[in-house]
Structures are given as structure tokens and as C-alpha cells.
């Protein structure tokens, strides 16, 4: 069942944009991959993304993790992260990004 908020109640994740060329990054890196020396402009990632692929990873015989890949910012930013609090996900579902539990980022489903 879709939720409106992540169940872990963590803060919003920020992404960085290079002020020289508008390259978007997450995680925010000390040296931008675009090669510019400018400090990235930080912006909260509050909009939802769209799942374009997913896979289930079997961690043990009893435990699996669902990873989803989603496009954010009209495709300018792609994030791969575990789905938090749900194993159900489908291509085209809308997700939001939050801080992860065992990973830097997690995704939670907000609808399709």
C-alpha cells in the first residue's frame, strides 16, 4: 500500500548542482565529475521520481532486498537504492528518496 511519508521519519536528502554547467549529483562529491572548481549549490530533493527498473537481491535464504532505479528531475538524476518498508514495486511507480537504513539512500513508494 502506498504511503505519503517514509516510515523512518528522516530528513530530506539534498542533491548538488554545479553552478557553472548545471551538472546534477547525488551523492554530493568534493570534486564535481564535470571538472569545475565551483562549490555545488545544494537543493532538497523533495519531488518524486519514476521507477524505470528494479531487482530483488537475495541476501540470505530468508531475507531479500528490493533495489529500484528511478529517474528524478526529468531524468537529469538517476538514483539506485533499496525500497524501504515494501517489497512491492513496479516500473512506473512514483518514489521519493530518503536517508537509508543500511545504505546512504533509500526509496519509498508514493504511488503509481
C-alpha positions in Angstrom: 0.0 0.0 0.0 1.5 3.4 -1.0 2.4 5.8 1.8 2.8 9.6 1.8 5.8 9.7 4.1 8.8 7.4 4.9 8.2 5.4 8.0 11.7 6.1 9.3 10.9 9.9 9.5 14.3 11.0 8.4 15.3 14.3 6.9 15.1 15.3 3.3 18.2 14.4 1.1 20.0 17.2 -0.7 21.5 17.0 -4.2 24.1 19.2 -5.7 24.1 21.2 -8.9 27.3 22.7 -10.5 26.7 26.4 -10.9 28.9 26.5 -14.0 27.4 23.7 -16.1 24.2 22.6 -14.1 25.6 19.0 -13.7 23.5 17.3 -11.0 25.0 14.9 -8.5 23.9 12.7 -5.6 25.9 11.9 -3.6 27.5 15.3 -3.4 31.2 14.9 -4.3 34.1 17.1 -3.1 35.2 17.4 -6.8 32.5 17.6 -9.3 32.7 15.0 -12.1 32.1 17.8 -14.6 35.6 19.3 -13.7 34.5 22.7 -12.5 36.0 24.0 -9.2 32.8 25.8 -8.1 31.1 24.5 -5.0 27.8 22.8 -5.8 24.5 24.5 -5.0 22.6 22.3 -2.5 18.9 21.7 -3.0 16.5 19.5 -1.1 15.2 16.6 -3.3 11.6 16.8 -2.5 10.0 15.8 -5.8 9.2 12.2 -6.6 10.9 10.1 -9.2 9.7 7.4 -11.5 10.9 3.8 -11.2 12.4 2.6 -14.5 13.9 -0.7 -13.3 14.1 -2.9 -10.2 15.5 -6.2 -8.9 15.3 -8.4 -5.9 18.6 -9.3 -4.2 18.6 -12.5 -2.1 20.7 -11.7 0.9 20.2 -15.0 2.8 17.8 -17.9 2.3 15.2 -16.0 4.4 15.9 -12.4 3.5 15.9 -10.4 0.3 16.2 -6.7 -0.6 14.4 -4.9 -3.4 16.5 -2.3 -5.2 14.9 0.2 -7.6 16.4 2.6 -10.1 14.5 5.8 -10.5 14.7 9.0 -12.6 14.4 12.3 -10.8 14.5 15.9 -12.1 13.1 15.0 -15.5 15.8 12.3 -16.0 18.8 14.5 -15.0 19.4 12.4 -11.9 19.2 8.6 -11.5 19.2 7.0 -8.1 19.6 3.3 -7.3 18.6 2.4 -3.7 16.7 -0.1 -1.7 13.0 0.2 -1.3 12.2 0.9 2.3 9.2 -0.8 4.1 7.9 -2.6 1.0 9.0 -5.3 -1.3 6.3 -4.4 -3.9 7.4 -2.0 -6.6 6.7 -1.8 -10.3 8.1 0.1 -13.3 6.3 3.4 -13.5 5.7 3.7 -9.7 6.5 7.1 -8.1 9.1 7.1 -5.3 10.8 9.6 -3.1 14.3 9.5 -1.7 15.2 9.5 2.0 18.2 8.6 4.1 18.7 4.8 4.1 18.9 2.4 7.0 21.9 0.3 6.0 22.8 2.4 2.9 23.2 6.2 2.3 19.9 6.5 0.5 16.6 4.6 0.4 13.4 5.0 -1.7 9.9 4.8 -0.6 6.8 4.3 -2.7 4.3 7.1 -3.0 2.1 5.7 -5.7 2.0 4.8 -9.4 
